[in-house]
Amino acid sequence: MTEQISNNKKIIIVKVTKPDYLSGLTGAIYILKCLSDGLSKDQIIYDIFEGDRQLVFIWIEFLKNHHWLEENENSNTGDHGRVKITYEGSKLISEYSFEFENDLGNRRDS
């Protein structure tokens, strides 16, 4: 992880060589970014975290608890499970840039 100043704003650059490198807060923020890019939870689970459903759902709960992500839980509207990135979540995403190396570069890029 490196830091860079761009337009008077600090950006954290995360270089990823394999999925298990996405740990800690960087994993949570990357999930938030993927959701904001329109990826489904299943795409994140299987394409990025190699089927680790529990890990992805734990991070999604973490993001919701910190008010960076909201999830519609009203099954009456047909939007059950639809997520929305909050303003604070968008600010957090803007502080990170993800760069991928090797085969992961073909999966996701910022």
QUICOR-V171808 format. One record per pair of residues at least 6 apart in sequence whose C-alpha atoms are under 7 Angstrom apart, sorted by sequence separation. I is the first residue (numbers start at 1). J is the second residue. If there is no record, write none. Layout:
i->I j->J
i->I j->J
This chain:
i->4 j->10
i->5 j->11
i->45 j->51
i->63 j->69
i->64 j->70
i->74 j->80
i->3 j->10
i->4 j->11
i->45 j->52
i->72 j->79
i->73 j->80
i->3 j->11
i->4 j->12
i->45 j->53
i->72 j->80
i->73 j->81
i->3 j->12
i->72 j->81
i->100 j->109
i->2 j->12
i->3 j->13
i->71 j->81
i->72 j->82
i->99 j->109
i->1 j->12
i->2 j->13
i->45 j->56
i->71 j->82
i->72 j->83
i->98 j->109
i->99 j->110
i->1 j->13
i->2 j->14
i->71 j->83
i->98 j->110
i->1 j->14
i->70 j->83
i->71 j->84
i->97 j->110
i->1 j->15
i->69 j->83
i->70 j->84
i->69 j->84
i->70 j->85
i->69 j->85
i->70 j->86
i->68 j->85
i->69 j->86
i->68 j->86
i->67 j->86
i->68 j->88
i->69 j->89
i->68 j->89
i->19 j->48
i->19 j->49
i->28 j->59
i->36 j->85
i->33 j->93
i->29 j->93
i->12 j->95
i->13 j->96
i->14 j->97
i->15 j->98
i->16 j->99
i->17 j->100
i->11 j->95
i->12 j->96
i->13 j->97
i->14 j->98
i->15 j->99
i->16 j->100
i->17 j->101
i->10 j->95
i->11 j->96
i->12 j->97
i->13 j->98
i->14 j->99
i->15 j->100
i->16 j->101
i->17 j->102
i->11 j->97
i->13 j->99
i->18 j->104
i->17 j->104
